[in-house]
Amino acid sequence: MSTMPAHYTIPDTPRAVRYHATGKPGEVLKYETLPDDAREPAAGEALVLMEMVVVHPSDLGMIGGTYGRLRPLPAVAGREGVGRVARLGAGVTTLKPGDRVRMPEDSGAWREAIVARADDLMPVPADIPAEQIAMAFINPPTAWLLLHEFVNLQPGDWVIQNASNSAVGECVIQMARTLGLRTANLVRSPEKHGANLRALGADLVVADDDKALKTVLAQMGGAAPRLALNSIGGMSAITLTRALGKNGQLVTFGGMTGDAIRFPTREFIFKNVALRGFWMDRWARSAPPEILRAVFEAVYACLRDGTLKMAVDSVHPLAGYAGALARAGAYGRNGKVLLRGPAATA
Ligand SMILES: NC(=O)c1ccc[n+]([C@@H]2O[C@H](COP(=O)([O-])OP(=O)(O)OC[C@H]3O[C@@H](n4cnc5c(N)ncnc54)[C@H](OP(=O)(O)O)[C@@H]3O)[C@@H](O)[C@H]2O)c1
């Protein structure tokens, strides 16, 4: 067995945020002790201490029972984050104590520790700050794939999106800027988010209201987007569809309002607009491993060279998960809410 780096303390009573039934997070989440999570790793296994994990809308969908893929109950909550290898069982040669790995997604990430098969752990770069790398596996690859998988975009092309101040939206803006694309960005509060989004590279920031279509078309000066990215639904999706040019594609990857998308008939008939869907989860499970790795590497490269920076609203101890969830649901938040664990340095 390899020993852990001196500065990590393995919890005697490792805790996790767990639910035994789906429902409202405030009612079903419990902070429980799972002694097995910090047991001595057997041959081929590694003990990982959580460093930083993320609170996502999809976590709440899983806890609430509405997400596209649910876990057997009881389940530890959370999908994304990173940890550090603290101890190794016999025979593990692919990892060493102190290595950073992705927290295993299917087992649930909101936990202090986990023992997993070393071969199942995905090593991730240690030279990127924990707060950024913890968020590298869902939203930035989604933004990257949205910009690469649907339309063969060329420098100068316009992309339009709603919820542009979301984490995905900010990744889209920054990646689009690097690719030489132009973005038209709808938000609920342009006065609050406009300056920040422009600093990230947004070309236009417009209020997502009943005047949005007219405003955005006027400001694009006759150009028409080839790609529209929808994570809201309802009227906002109709605005995006109407803004598209001929043969444009509307890709829906989220439904923050829960409202159904209605097809604006004219655009479907006269402009041959296509309505598509995207789910990173499904894509990642069907993509060849080398392609998945290449997408992650592209994201790491953007994080390293500073062309991508994701906003952090606040970092909470795992035990403070209830306050973190309240913050994650607060209107006007700017950036992701994170939870830190025993391997976090501060
Ligand atoms: N399909 C996939 O593979 C995939 C992958 C990643 C993310 N997603 C989805 O993408 C969406 C964004 O995720 P994220 O992590 O980037 O979110 P986030 O950072 O938490 O931001 C949420 C965004 O949604 C907006 N919003 C929330 N409630 C709204 C409402 N009722 N009406 C209009 N806007 C509303 C917020 O606007 P305010 O700031 O104005 O409140 C904010 O812009 C989520 O639906 C998520 O599940 C999907």
The ligand as a MOL file (V3000), in Angstrom:
LIG
                    3D

  0  0  0     0  0            999 V3000
M  V30 BEGIN CTAB
M  V30 COUNTS 48 52 0 0 0
M  V30 BEGIN ATOM
M  V30 1 N -27.7310 18.8100 -22.4160 0
M  V30 2 C -26.5540 18.8120 -21.8190 0
M  V30 3 O -25.7110 17.9490 -22.0620 0
M  V30 4 C -26.2490 19.8860 -20.8310 0
M  V30 5 C -24.9470 20.0460 -20.3380 0
M  V30 6 C -24.7020 21.1090 -19.4620 0
M  V30 7 C -25.7390 21.9420 -19.0590 0
M  V30 8 N -27.0010 21.7020 -19.5230 0 CHG=1
M  V30 9 C -28.1430 22.5420 -19.1640 0
M  V30 10 O -27.8450 23.8620 -19.5580 0
M  V30 11 C -28.5300 24.7530 -18.7170 0
M  V30 12 C -27.5210 25.7440 -18.1440 0
M  V30 13 O -26.6550 25.0340 -17.2760 0
M  V30 14 P -25.5460 25.8180 -16.4500 0
M  V30 15 O -24.8660 24.8590 -15.5490 0
M  V30 16 O -24.7390 26.6110 -17.4020 0 CHG=-1
M  V30 17 O -26.5040 26.7950 -15.6260 0
M  V30 18 P -26.1920 27.9460 -14.5880 0
M  V30 19 O -24.7940 28.4230 -14.6960 0
M  V30 20 O -26.7070 27.4830 -13.2790 0
M  V30 21 O -27.1330 29.1320 -15.1350 0
M  V30 22 C -28.5220 28.9810 -15.1900 0
M  V30 23 C -29.0480 29.9580 -16.2360 0
M  V30 24 O -30.4320 29.7310 -16.4310 0
M  V30 25 C -31.1200 30.9730 -16.3450 0
M  V30 26 N -32.4440 30.7000 -15.7930 0
M  V30 27 C -32.7230 30.0260 -14.6660 0
M  V30 28 N -34.0590 29.9510 -14.4970 0
M  V30 29 C -34.6030 30.6090 -15.5630 0
M  V30 30 C -35.9390 30.8940 -15.9510 0
M  V30 31 N -36.9850 30.4710 -15.2320 0
M  V30 32 N -36.1250 31.6060 -17.0830 0
M  V30 33 C -35.0750 32.0240 -17.8090 0
M  V30 34 N -33.7960 31.7830 -17.4890 0
M  V30 35 C -33.5750 31.0800 -16.3780 0
M  V30 36 C -30.2710 31.8020 -15.4250 0
M  V30 37 O -30.5590 33.1590 -15.6540 0
M  V30 38 P -30.4950 34.2690 -14.4470 0
M  V30 39 O -29.0290 34.4680 -14.1500 0
M  V30 40 O -31.1530 35.4220 -15.0670 0
M  V30 41 O -31.2350 33.6520 -13.2940 0
M  V30 42 C -28.8690 31.4170 -15.8900 0
M  V30 43 O -28.5340 32.1120 -17.0590 0
M  V30 44 C -29.2290 23.8980 -17.6640 0
M  V30 45 O -30.5450 23.6460 -18.1000 0
M  V30 46 C -28.4330 22.6110 -17.6930 0
M  V30 47 O -29.1630 21.4990 -17.2100 0
M  V30 48 C -27.2550 20.7030 -20.4020 0
M  V30 END ATOM
M  V30 BEGIN BOND
M  V30 1 1 1 2
M  V30 2 2 2 3
M  V30 3 1 2 4
M  V30 4 1 4 5
M  V30 5 2 4 48
M  V30 6 2 5 6
M  V30 7 1 6 7
M  V30 8 2 7 8
M  V30 9 1 8 9
M  V30 10 1 8 48
M  V30 11 1 9 10
M  V30 12 1 9 46
M  V30 13 1 10 11
M  V30 14 1 11 12
M  V30 15 1 11 44
M  V30 16 1 12 13
M  V30 17 1 13 14
M  V30 18 2 14 15
M  V30 19 1 14 16
M  V30 20 1 14 17
M  V30 21 1 17 18
M  V30 22 2 18 19
M  V30 23 1 18 20
M  V30 24 1 18 21
M  V30 25 1 21 22
M  V30 26 1 22 23
M  V30 27 1 23 24
M  V30 28 1 23 42
M  V30 29 1 24 25
M  V30 30 1 25 26
M  V30 31 1 25 36
M  V30 32 1 26 27
M  V30 33 1 26 35
M  V30 34 2 27 28
M  V30 35 1 28 29
M  V30 36 1 29 30
M  V30 37 2 29 35
M  V30 38 1 30 31
M  V30 39 2 30 32
M  V30 40 1 32 33
M  V30 41 2 33 34
M  V30 42 1 34 35
M  V30 43 1 36 37
M  V30 44 1 36 42
M  V30 45 1 37 38
M  V30 46 2 38 39
M  V30 47 1 38 40
M  V30 48 1 38 41
M  V30 49 1 42 43
M  V30 50 1 44 45
M  V30 51 1 44 46
M  V30 52 1 46 47
M  V30 END BOND
M  V30 END CTAB
M  END
